[in-house]
C-alpha cells in the first residue's frame, strides 16, 4: 500500500510541475484594442482572467476542510465507541489495518489519511488551477465520514 501512495504522490507532483512549466512558458494574453471605435465599457481593452483566482484558505475552503475535520473526528470517536475492546468489522479494508490497533492507529488513519490526504490533494488541485475540483475533494470525504459515523452509531 505504501508503494501505491508514493506513486499517487509522484503523479500529483508531476502534474503540478507540468502545470507550472506550462504557465511559465505560456505567451502573454494579447490585449485587443480597436482604434476605430471606442472600447465597449472596457471589455475589449482588458484581457479576461483565465480562471477564478483565490487564495487557498479562503472562507469556502475553510468551511469545507473544517467540516472534513469534524466528520473524521465524529467517525473516529464512534468507531472507538463501537469497538469495546474487540476487533470491529471496518468497512474500509485499508483502514482496518490501522483502526484495529487502538487509538494510535485510529488517529493515524483518521487524521493522516482522512484529513491530511484531502488537504494535500485539494492544495495540489488549487495550485494546478482546478478550483472546482479542489472544493469537491474535502466535501466528498467529509460526506463519507459523516455517513460512516452515523453507521457506527446505528450498528
Buried (B, 14 or more C-beta within 10 A) or exposed (E): EEEEEEEEEEEBEEBBEEBEEEEEEEEEEEEEEEEEEEEEEEEBEEEEEEEEEEEBEEEEBEEBBEBBBBBBBBBBBBBBEBBEEEEBEBEBEEBBEBBBEEEEBBBBBBBEBBBEBBBEBBBBBBBBBBBEBBBBBBBEBBEBBBEBBEBBEEE
